[in-house]
Amino acid sequence: MASTTRCLASLARLSLSAPARPTVVSTIPKFLVPSVAAPFVRHAGAGGMRKKPVKKKKAYKTFRSYDMSDVETYSLCDAMRYLRAFEVGQPPTVSKYELHVKLKTNKSGPVVRNRIILPFPVKTDTRIGVICPEELAAEAQQLGAVAVGEESLFQAIREGNIRFNKLICHADSQDALKKANLGKILGPKGLMPSAKTKTITSDIKATVKELIGADEYRERNGVVRMAVGQLGFTPKMLSDNVKSLMSSLKHDMAKLDDSTTKALDDVVLSSTHGPAFSLNGTFAPTDEAITPEHLQSVM
């Protein structure tokens, strides 16, 4: 009897207990679930790892030079022949032959720069401006200067009215030029007068005559570049100009002190619209059917 009573009591307790809640499937996307609900995952830290040292690029004290033993070289007439083919249809007085002389030299050493009068002038559109006192302005105009004066010329430069491509300054106007503070305008154009370029002078007449037929060259990044001829030049005219420039360069390098080392590395001839050809120092064409006379006529 007691066992039956216990069974009835157990059944009564089960009937009075709270019914089980139905399982509800969550419709919330996983990426909206709070991060606290996500299981904590521990990752290995990189605090104890050492970074690999970055290798520094090798710094060269000299401008890099390459092995030229396998490079094909050309005589002057051969290079002219190919360049003329690239310049067909171009005005013979507009397209220019350019010489590029690569030097073996230090990056921090002095540069070669000078002015030279070539046997056959290349530029024919030289326009000279002269900074000088007013009493010398009339003389400068008679010599062919297109712009003269001091304050009037300074004002024209500030306004952008630069009609000249060469500028010289009389020694008496040097202080006025410094006070005008025109370096930011004239410097980027290569027109700022200076003693190094011999454009600050006390003899305007001699300097103007020299500038009219002279060309300037300067070493930049170990290379000297200068126009040495017009497309209509004959091989003999171009050869004389090239020899004159190379002689002047060698003379400038010989005047440097013994601590400065400069040597010729490569001589390249190019044109305004053509490629570049390394010269081997010879003149005559290699093709027997071609003579220098064939390269003398205007294309």
Order of alpha helices (4+ residues) and beta strands (2+ residues): alpha-alpha-beta-beta-beta-alpha-beta-alpha-beta-alpha-alpha-beta-alpha-beta-beta-alpha-beta-beta
